[in-house]
Structure formats: structure tokens, C-alpha cells
Amino acid sequence: MVGDMHSPYSLYHKKRHLERYCASAKVTQGSPSLGRSPTFGPSKSAIVGGPDIIPSTTTTTTTHHVEPTTPSAVKSEESSTPAEGGKPSSKPKQKRNKPTLSCLECVERKTKCDRARPCLACVKRQSPCEYTAVANLIASADRNNVTKNKRRVTAPPSKIRKTSMSSGVVSPTPVDNGWATIENRAHRKSMSSNGSSPFLLSNMPFSTSSPSNVFGVGQTHPFSNYWTCQGGLPEVISVLPSKEQADILIARYFEVVDPVYPFLHRRSFYADYERFWALSPEEKGASDASFIALHYAMYALGTQFMQFPSYAERSSSAEFYCSAANQALRVYSYLNRTSMRAIQAMLLMAYFLMNDNHASDAYAWAGIHLRQAYAMRLHRDPDIVVPEASVLEKQQRRKLWQAVFFQDTFLTVLLKLPPTATHSDVPADSLTDENELSLDGLDTCLGTHSRVENLMSINVIAPQQHVPLAPPQPHHIVDTETMKSDVSFIRCMWHLGNLVQENLSSPCSLSLPLANSPRHKDSLIASFRRLYKSFPPFLTMLDYSALQQQTTVHPRAVRQNLFLTSNYFHCLMLLHASENESAGVSANIKAALEAAHEAVWAFFKLWGLFETEAGVWWVFQHRAFEESLLIAHLLATVPQQDDDQGLATSSKSDPIFAKCKDDIARMMDIMDRYSGGSLEMHKTRKDVLVEAFAKTNI
């Protein structure tokens, strides 16, 4: 409408322009001393789409210097010219000249930009991150006054920042985790798959590339075409173990696996478990398929940790149980809908695949249940998304999300792949002792109302009726102190995972240095140490003799201690060993060796106290191997260090160097004694470690 030359708006401005032109021409003719011809800039009518009006130039008798009229002069003349009716026109409002500091891609997409170089949003979507010249100028000026490339971490909402009065764990303060620009990234130059340091990880293949029998692609019975399309759940039920065998396997699961991954509610599980075994065969065939999948996943893990029979027999039976769990999930249609039981079963299957030396299968499988957890909104605060739920159900949602988050974070640290469980508003400190001990929700079985429709599915799942809990048996009940220690352990691992995901998993997956300045590195290490000091004493005990005594009294707490110790010192080791030459960040060899020594000794303690379990846990074995290999690489570099790093040749007499050399020898000795797992994998690992050990100079 504005651009139409016949519109009333255009005609009005044409008339105004003619009046101003005539008035100006008269003033010029009557006052030749003004010394300028009536030259105008672009007319307002031309700006709004009207025809251009080119005035004729009036000559004067005296020759003067002719100056072009500036736009500001035109605006001042327009503002001083009386409008129609004799009223002065109002001065047009000026737009605020505010520079755009966000990157062009975020401006185009209308997404939040943290204004780093590159910004985190562009890094995640792998898009070019470009800024305007003004934004770059302002950023460079800021970098001259503050730390270079400082990344701003958005603080969580105040509700999330609240700490539980019952929790002794202090949430880590957000630290600067600024990353170098794309042009200055320290890409891989040696054996490191991390890219930020040549010390962190070797590229040798430590996981077999053969397909897993679990998904029905094995060559021999019972995996070759065992499951049929017509058999359905009764076919899966038909291969159940006896009740006596099932009781043994479930008890073994709660003894070994549940202490370090305590996301199942034992009493409600056992209530459903006993009720299931009391059903007739026909009724079992009509039961919840996701619960059958959970049964088989627990049978599979329980079988892996049995001491008898032989490893080959255990492996075959465990793989078949896990295959039955997968078939039950297929009957359940796990891609079309989900429930807490289905996610619990898939979570345990991922750990089984790791222990079966199929870490790549586990990583891909974990991606499915992670998306299903998002679809169930487990990543959201249950007080917001399910305010009407019982205290018990809310607590179980928090614990299940923590289990998904923990598996994703620490598996990606080992595999150097991007973390996925990155979006959540569930506060770790909401996992309180009061919520764990609450009786709200125990009047009904949690499993009967845990099924939730997948938000991406168009199917409607009919809700089940609540079934009262059966009276518990002694082994169904968890004492109060154990429940409190479990909650404390989960909170500690949750806080540690938050710190690891942001400062280790993300930059490692992008081959970025862990620190962009010496001060930044010191800040990261201080944050990890501050968090570790806030953990309760039973999780930070390092004395082996004290742990031996504790094993006879509270073996559950000892297992939790060793898992947390291994994860914490492994990550601290990576931080100390990290370097960034372009930013002046060097590896702290001695501190890295001290952290690696504590980390690998967590595995030695597990081997001494629970040898069978140490031979099964893949994550523990792989971390110990990485730590031993890193120690060998660090010891080989000691003579090349400068005195200002505190590593002169005379410092080789420091006891930590001799201890670390003994650690490598002990690790190679344990590798010779492995009785399970992939023997080819163990042989490959030992060959790599022996070669690295031969290059040490201590």
C-alpha cells in the first residue's frame, strides 16, 4: 500500500514535497548570499515508493562554491517546515543502532547464541559460525581485558540451584570451559584419539567387530533363526529357567550389579516377580512383555557374574537370555511405545553387551533407549511434568534418568564420542533421602502404572489397573541405611557426570583441547577436587586394608567406593595429562601419574576383593588398560621434560615413578590371568601394553 503511487499516502507526501520545494526556491531567489543552489537529497516520497521529483537549478549573478546538501540538513529543513494547517511536524523517531553480537547462523535460526568462537550451538549442529565485523571487533576488545575466548555457562534456574538439606554434596560451580577456535584446534598428531594430547588414548582395536548373538545373527543354534514371527510372547516364556534358577540369578544381580547401578525399586520388583511366577502358563503368556524383557536382562547379567560353570557355558547361556530379552522387547514393540520397565531392560542389555565385548553394539543400542527416555520425559523434573504422581514414582523417574545419563556420559568418555543425554532440568539434589524413604506410592505396585505412551506414537495404550503390593519377604526389603547410602552414591555420580560431560565428553568428541589456558586448566582441576571433597567418607576411602574390613560388613558400599574412585581419578588423570601447545598449556606429568596410580589401583582393589566381578566388568577393565597405557607413555617422556615442570632427571627418584612402573607390571600379570571375555582382545591389549612398557625410561 505504501509503494502505490496513487495511494492517498503517496499523494500526501508528493504535495508536501512540492510545498517545501517552492518555499525553498523562493528563499533562494530572494537571498543570493546563501551561496547554494536548491539541491535536495532523496525525497521522502521517493523513499516511500513515489515518483522521483528532480527540481530545476536556479542560477545566481554571483558565482559561489556549491556544496551538496547532507541528509541531516534535509531532515532539519523538513522538521522546521510548517506542516499543513500551520502545525509543525514531529521529528521522526530514530531506530536504536544496537549491534548484533550473536553469530549470523543463530540470528537466522533465532536460537540462543553463547557468542563463543565458535558458539556451542553451531558446534552441535556442525554449521559455519560467522560474526559481523562489529561483533568481532567488540569480542576482540573484550578478550584484551578478560580471559581469551571465555565461554559463558548459563546458570540453572534457582529451583535447580537449591541444594537438599539432607545432601552433603555441593553442586560444582560452573567454570570457564572455553574452547579454541576451529582454526586453532590441536588436531591429532600422534597415537591419541582424543586430539588434545598425545598421551590420552591409543587407537588400537580393543573391541571385536564380530556381530553379537543377542540380535539373532549368530551362526549356530540357538541363535540361528530361533525366534519366529508367530511365536509371540508364549515362545519367549517357554525358555524361562526354573524358579529356583531364576531366584539364584536375580539374587546375584542384586548382589553385584544393583550396588553400582541402583535404579530398580527392589520391593516393587519382587512383588511383580513373585506374582508372575504364581501365574499359570497361559496367564504368563498374556503378561507384560516389557516386564519379561526386564526378567531376561537381569538373568543375563546374573549369569555373567556366576562363578560356575565354565566361562563358555556361562557366555552361551547369558547371550541366550539377553536374546530372549530382545525378543520380548520386539513383541512389546519397543520402538513404537515405551515404559520404565522397557527402558530399564534396555539399559541392562547395554551393560551386558559391554561385558560381552560388544561396546559398539552397546553404544548404538543405548541410543534407542536414550531417545525413549526423552520421549517419556524422564529428562524433565517430575514435579513439573507429573505433579500428580506419587513420591515413589517421581523418585524412580529421577533414578532412571540418572542411570541413562550416567551410562551415556561415561561410555562416551571411553569411546571419545559425543554425549547425548545433554538436555535435562532434573536437579540432582531433588533425589533426597526423604523421597527415598517416603511411603507414598507403596500401596500400589509401581510397575503396574509405569507404562507411559510414547509421545511420538499414534497408538493409544490402555492404562492398567493398580494392583496392591503383596506382603514382602525378608530379602525384598532394603534397610534404611542402605537406601540412604544408595541415594548418596547416585547423587555423587550425578554431580560428577555433570562435570565430566561438559568438560571432558564434549571437547574430546570434537578433538578440542580440554583447556584453553593454564588458568583454565587449574580451574577445571580445582572444580573436580572440590567436588570430590564434598563426597561422604565411605565413598572416598582409599586405604586397601580398611576396604577389606568393610567388605565383610558392607560389601555394597565397597563396590560403590571402587566404581566412583575409578571414574573420578580416571577423569582427573585425563585433565592433568591434557595439553594445548598453542595456548601454553602443558601436561603435568607427575600429577597425571598420581591420578593414574589411584585410578588403576581401584581396579586392583576390585580384583583383590571381588576377582570374578573384576574379570567381567568391561568398563572397569578398559579404564584400567587405558590408565596403564597412559602411565607407560608418560614414563617414556620423563627425560624430555624441563626443570620448570618439576621433572628434571634428578626427580626420577620420586616414589610415584617406581609405583607407576610396578602398576604396569601388575596389570600385565592380571591380563595373563583373565579367564573370561575375549581372549583375543586381552592378547591385543597386552601386546600393546608390553610394547609401550619397553619404551619407558624409569
N, C-alpha and C positions, 0 to 999 in steps of 0.2 A: 504493500500500500504506500510505503514511503517512497519507493522508487518510481511510482507512476507520475509522469509529468503533468497529467491532467487532474491529479487529485487535489482536493482543497488544501492539503498540507503543502504541496509543491507550489501552487498558485500564490499562497500566502507569502512564502519566502521569496518568490520572484518579485512580488510587489514591494516587499520590504527592501530588497536589494536595489531596485530602481530608485526608491526614495533616498536611500543612503548615497547612491551614485550621483544623483542630481544635486543633493546638498553638498557633497564633497566637491563636485565640479564648480559650483558657484563660489565656494570658499576659495578654491584655487585661482579662479579667474579674477577675483577681487583682491587677491593678496599674492602678487607675483613674488614677493620677497620670501615666501615659504620655501622656494627653491626646489620643489619637487613636483613632478607630474603626477596626476591622479592614477598611479599604478596600484592595482589591488592584487592580493593573493587569491587563492582559490575561494570562490564564493560559497557561502553556506548552502545555496540552492544546488550548486554542483555537487557538494558533498552528499546531500540527501538524495541525489539522483536526478535533479532537474537539469535543464539545458545550460551550458556554459554561456555567460554573457561577457563578451570582450569589449571593454569601453574604448572609445577613441581617445587618442592622446592630444591634449591641448598644449600648444606651443606658447612660449612667452618671449618678450622682446629681449630679455637678458638671458645670457647663457649661464646656466648653473650646473653644478655636479648633481647628477641624477642618482639617487640611492633607491634600491628596491625596498619596498615596504615589507617588514617582517611579519610573520603571523601574529606575534604578540601585539604589534601595532594595530593590526586589523582587529584583533579582539578588543583592544582598548577603545578603538573608534566605535566599534559596534556597541560596546557597553555604554558609551557616552551619547549615542544617538537616541533621541526620543523615539519611543515606540508609538504605535497608533493610539490615539486618544490622549497623547501627551504624557503617558506614564513611562518612566524609564524601565528598560528591560532588565531583568535579573541576570546576574553573571552565571554562565553555565557552570555546572559542577565539574570539578576535575576528578578523574579517576585516580585512585591511590596507586602510585607507582611502586608496588611491592614485588621484589624479585622472587622468582620461583627457585627454591633451593632443593627441591626433590628432583630425582632423575627423570628424564623425559619419558621413560617407559612406565614408571609408576604414575606420572601425571596423566599419561594417555589411558592407562588402565584404571585410574582413580583408586589406587591402592596405597597403603601406608608405606612410606619410604623412611629408612633409618639414616639416609644420606651418607652412608659409608661409601668407600671407593673400592670395589663395587658394593652396592647395597645388598642386604641379605635377601630381599625379595627377588632381585634379578639373579642372584646366585642360585636360589632354589628353582626358579623357572628356566634357568640357563638362557637368559636373554641378554642382549648387549645393554650395558649400563652406561649411559652418557648424560652429561650435565651441560647446562648452558654455560657460556663464558663467565657470566656474572656469578653463578653458583660456584664455579671452580675458583674464581678469584676470592670469594668470601671464605671458602673452605681452606684455601692456602694461607690466608691471613690468620684464620683460627689455628691452624696447625703450627704457626710460628709462635703462638702464645701458650698452647697446651700440647699434650702428647699427640704425636702424629697419628692420623687415621683412627682416632678414638671412636669405638663403636658404642652407641648409646643403647643400654639394655633397658627395656621398658619394665618398670616395676609392676608386680602383680597387684590386683585390686586389694584394697585394705582388708577385705574379708579374708582373702587368701593369706595375707601377711600376718594375720593373727596367729599366735603360737598357742598351742594347747598347754594349759596349766599342768597337765599330767605328763607332758613330754619334756624330757631333758635335752632334746636335740634342738639345736639352733639352726634355723634355715641359713644357708650361706648367703652372704651379701653379694649381690650382683657385681661382677668385676668386669673390667675392660677386656673384651676378647676380640679386639680389632684385628683384622686380617690384612695382609699386604695386598696391594693392588694386583690385578691379573698380570700386568707386565712384570711385576717383581716377585712372582711366586717362585719359590725354590723347588722346581720340579725334580723328579727323581734322577739322581746321578749315579747311584750305586745299587746295592742289594736291597735297599729299602723299598717296601711297597707303600710306605707312608708318604714319602716325598719331602718331609720336613727335616729328616735326619738320616744319615747313612747307618745309624745304629739300631733302628727300631724293629725291623722285621725282614726276614728273608723271603724270597719268592719261591722257594722250593714247594712242590705239591705235597701237602700233608694229608689230603683227604682223597679217598678213592673216587674215581669218576664212574664206577660201575653203578647201574641203576639199583634202587632199593627194591627189595622184595615186597615191601609193605604195600605198594600201589599196584600189585598184581602183574608185574612184568618179569617175574623170575622165570628161570628155565625149567625148574623141576617142581614136582608135587611137594607141598600142597599149594604152591603159589601159581602154577600154570593153569589158568582158566578154571580156578576152583569155584569162584563165586559166579552164580548165574543171575540172569535178569529176572527170572520168575521166582527165585527162592525167597526174596524179601527178608524180613526180619526173622521169621522162623528158621531160615537157613543159617543165619548168624547165631541164633540161640542154640542151635543144635551142636555147636562146637564148644560150648561153655565147659570149663573144668568142673570137677566135682565141688560141692560146697566146702568140703574140708580143704581142698587145694586152694580154692578161692579165698578162704579165710586166711591161710598162710601168706598168700601173695599180697592181700590187702594189708595185713599186719606188717609185712616187710616194707610196703610202700610208706605207711605212716611212720615207720621207724627210721627210714633212710632219706626218702625224698621229701616228705612233708616238712621236716625241720627247716630245710633251706628254701623251700617254695611253699609256704603255709597259706595257701589261698582257699583250701577247701574247709567247709564247716563240718567238723568230724561228726558231731551228734546227728545233724540232719542227714548227712550222707549215710551213716549207719542205719538210720531209721528207714530210709528208702531201700538200702541194701538188704536188710532183713525182710522187709515187706516183699521185695522182688523174689527172693529165694523161697518165700512161702507160697508163691503163686503156682498154679498148675501149668503144665507145658503150653496149653492153649492160651492161657492168660499171659504168660511170658511173651508169647509171640505178638501180643497186641499192646505191649508196654511201650514206653517212650524210647524211641531209637537213640536219642542223644544220650540218655542215661546208660544204655547198653554200651555205647561207644566209650563213655567215661569208665565203665567197668573194665573193658578190654584194655584201655590205655593204662590203667593202674595195674592190671595183671601183667602187661608187657614190661613196665618199669620194675615191678616187684620181681619178675623172673630174672631180669638183668642183674639184680643185686643178690640173687641166691648163691650160696657157696657150692651147692651141689645141684645137679650132676655136673658133667664136663661142660666146658665153655661152648663147644659145638652144639650140644643138646640144648643148653640154655639159649643160645643165639637163635636156633631154629624155632623153639617154642615161643620165644619173645617176639620174633618177627611175625609169626603167625597170629599171635594175639593182637599185635598192632595192625595187621592186615584186616582182622575181624573188626577192629575199631573203625578203620577207614570204611569198610563195607557198611557198618551200621550208620555212619555219617552219610553215606550215599543214599541209604534208604530214608534217612531223615531229611534228605535234600538240603544239605548244609549250605549250598550256595544260594538257595532260594529263601531260607529263613535261618534264624539263629536263636540261641538261648544261652544262658550262663553255663548250662551243662555242656552244650556243644563247644563253646569256647574253652572251657576247662579241659575237655577231652583233646581238642586240637593243640592246646598249649603243652600238654603232657606228651603228645605224639611228637612234637618238635624236639623236646628234650630226648626222647627215645631215639630219634633219627640222629641227633648229635652223638649220643653214646654208641650208636651203631656205625659211626664214622661216615655219616652222610650229612655233613654240615650244610652243603649247598642245597640239598633237599629240604633240610630243616629251615633254612632261610627263606626259601620260596614258600614253603607251607605256612610259616609264621606270617607271611604277608597276607594270607587269606584270613586267618583269624584276627589279625590286627584290623583289617577293614571291617570285619563283622563286629568287632568291639566298638569301632566308631559308629557303625550303624545302630548298635544297641545303645549308643550314647553313654557308654561306660566312661568315656573321657570327660564327661560333664559332671559337675558337682551334683550328687544325688539330691541334695537339699533343694536344688533348683529344678531338675528335670523330673524327679519322682518324689515330690514333697509328701505325698500321701503314703509312701511305703513305710514299712516298719523299720525300726532301728537296725535290726539284724540284716534285713535286705540291703539297706544303704551301706552297711559296713561290708557286706560281701561284694557289692559292686565296687567299692573302693579297693578292696584287696585284690579283686580280679584284674582291675585296671593296672594296679601296681605290678602284678605278675606279668602282664602283657608288656608294660613299659620296661620292666627290668630285663626281660628276655630280649627285647628289641635293642635296648641300649648296649648291653654288654656283649651281645653277639656281634653287633656292628663294630665294636671296638676291636674284636679279634679278627673279623673279616675285612676291616677297613672299608666298610660300605656305609652308605648314608642311613642315618636313623629315620624311622618313620613315625614312631609314637611321639610326635613333637607338639601336638595341639591338645591341651587339656587345661581345665580350670579346677581340677580336683585338688584341694590343698592337702599336702601330706600330713599336716598336723591335725586334720579332721579325723584321722584314724586314731582315736583316743581309746584309753583303757575303759572309760565309761561306756562307750559304744560297744566295745567288745564284750563287756560283762553284762550288758543290758539283757533283760528277759523279754523285751518287746519283740514279738515275732516268733518266739519259740512255741507258741500254742499251735502253730501250723507248720507243716514241713516246707522248708524253703524251696526245695526242688519242684514242688507241685505248682508254684506260681512264678517260677523263674523264667518260663518261656515268654519271650517278647518278640513281637513281629518285627522282622527286618524292615527298616524304613524304605529300602529300595525294592521291596517285593510288593506285588499287587495282590497276593493271596491273603486271605483272612484266616488267622489261626484262632480256633475257638478256645477261650480260656478254660483251664482245668479247675475242678473243684478243690478246695483246700481240704487236706486230709490231716487229722490230728496226729501228732507225734506219738509213737509207741514209747512205753517206758524204757529208759536207757539201761544198757548193761554196763558193767564197770569199765570195760575197755572203750566204751563210746564216749566217755566223759573226759574232758580235759580240765585239769586243776587250774585254779585261778592264777597262780604264779606263772605257770607255763603260758597261759593266754596272754598275760602281761608282757612276758619276755618275747613272745612271738610278735606282738604288736610293736614293741620297741625295735626289734630286728627289722621289721618291714619298714618302719619309718626311717631308720638309719640308711637302709639300702635305697630307699626312695630319694632321700636328700642327696646321697652320693650319686645316684643315677642322674639327677637333675644337673649336678655339676659336671659329670662326665659327658653327658650328651651335648651340652653346649660348648664345652671347651676342648673335648677330645674327639668325639664321634664325628661331629660336623666338619671341623677343619681337616681331620685325617681322611675323610671320604672325598675331599676335594683337593688333596695333595697340597694343602696350605700349611704353613708353619704354625706351630701351636702358640707361639708368642711373637709379637711384632716389635718388642724392645726388651732389654734386660729388666727394666722395671715392671713391664707387663708380666714377664715370666715369674719374677719374685712375687707379684701379686697373686698369680694363679696358685703357686705352691703354698703361699700363706693361707689362701682360702681352703685348700684341701686339708692342710694341717689343722686349721681352726675348726673345721667340721669334724675331723677325726677326734679331736679332744672333747667334743661335746657328746660323743657316744658313751653309753654306760660301760662300766668297767668290765662286765662279763664278756663284752664284745671286743675289747682292746687288750685283753690279757695275751702276752706273748711268751711267757715262760712255759717251756715244754713240760716240766715236772708238775707245775700247777694244773696244766690242762690234763695230764694223765690222771691226777687225783679227781678232777672234775668229771672225767669220763665215767667213772663208776657211780657218780651221784646224779649228774645231769648231762648225759651224752648229747641230748638235743641242743643244749646251749653251746657245747664244744663244736658241734658241726656248724652252727651259725657263726661262731667266732672265726673258724678257719675259712669259711666262704667269704665273709666280709674282709678279713685280713688279706686274703689273696687278691680280691678285687681292688681294694684300696691301694695296696703297695704296688700292684702292677701298674695302675694308672699314675701313681706318683713317680714310678720309675720312668715311664714314658715322658713325663714332664721334665724331669731332670736331664734326660738324655736328649731332649729336643734341642735343635739349634736352628738359627736363621742368620747366615753369614751377612746378608745384605743389611740386616738391622742390628748387627753387632751382638747377636745372641749366640752364646757358645754353650756346649754341653758341660754340665757339672759331673765329671766322671765319678768322683768319689761319692757324691750324694746319690747318683744313679745306681752305683754298685750297692750302697747300703739299702736302698729301697728294693732292689732286685733280690738281695740276700733275704730280706724279710718275706718277700713275695714267694720265692721258691721254697723257703722253709715252711710256709703254710702247707704246701703240697707234701713236703717230707713229713710234717706232723700228721697230716691226714693218712699218709702211707703207714706210719708207725702205729697210729691208733685204730684206723679202720682200713686195713690193707685192701680188702675186697672192694670197698667203695672207691678207693683211690684208683684202682685198676679199671673202673667203669666210667667215671665222670670224664667225658671228653673235654669239657670246658676247663677243668682243673688241669688235666694233662697238657692241653695245648698251651695254656698260660705258663705252666712250668717249663715247657720246652722253649717258648719264646724268651722267657726270663734267662734261662741258661745260655741260649744263643746270644742274647744281648750282652751277658756278662763276658762271654768269650770275645766278642767284638770290642768291648770296652777295654779289656785287659790287653788286647793286641795293640791298642792305640796309646797306652800309657807313656812310653818313651817319647812320643812326639809332642807331648803337652808342654806348655810353657810354665815357668815358675809362678807367674801371676795367677795361675789357676790352682796353685797349691798341689801340683802333681809333678814336681821335679823328680828326677831319678832317685834321689835320696828318700823320697816318700814312698817308695815301693815297699819299704819295711812296715808300712801301716798294716795292722792285722786284717783289715777288711779285704785286702787283695789276696791274702792267703786263704781267707774264709771263702771268698768267691771262687777261687780255683778249686777248692775242695767241693764246693757246691756242684760244679760241672762234673767232677768225677763221680759224685754220689748220684747225680741224675743219670749218667750213662750206666751206672750199675743197676739202677732201678729199671731202666729200659731193657736190660738183659733179663730181668725177672718178670716182665709183663707176661701174663698167661692168657690174656684175652685181648679182644679187639682185633684190628687188622695188623697181622704180623708184618706185612709189607710196609705199612705206614710206620710202625715202630722202627723197622730196619732203616727206612729212608731218613727218619728223624735222627736216629743215632749216627748214621753216616755223615750227615750234615754237621752234627754237633762235634763229632770226632775231628773232622776237617778244620772246624773253627777253633777247637781246643788246641790243635797242633800249632796254631799261629800265635798263641798267647806268649807273652814275654815276661811273665812273673815266675 
